[in-house]
């Protein structure tokens, strides 16, 4: 679980002002395992989906900005994470995904954020399981799943974005009885 190396993170609801963060997270080095950077038009649609998901409390799920509280200094926005509804293997589940800016990678930020988003999903209480689907070729994201307590169920074939085949690992976290 938590140890001295795990940073404190705070999840703040995604807002209209987070469009620039989304642009920064669209960098080629961050999108390698997701089919490459998106166009400005696609980013605008994604930003609108994130804002709408967070604002519409009749829908399950939410997007967040990952914030690192700093002692004696300005807070830092480190990335984004969220969870949303999806059907998987005949069951309604939550799916999660994240991205961390390069300056904050390798410090446990994504793992701490994954634990925090799992608590958010657990509190929402609609689904028993939270899944993550990192590329089998993305060791850092697979390590985040492992470190956050997810169970590896095995590889799966996906298309993401549509038309781009990708081999992912299916990681599942049991949130308890809904």
Secondary structure by P-SEA (a helix, b strand, c coil): cccccbbbbbbccccccaaaaaaaaccccccccccccccaaaaaaaaaaaaaaaaccccccbbbbbbbbbcccccccccccbbbbbbccccbbbbbbbcccccccccaaaaaaaaaaaaaaaaaccccbbbbbcccccaaaaaaaaaacccccbbbbbbccccbbbbbbbbbbbcccc
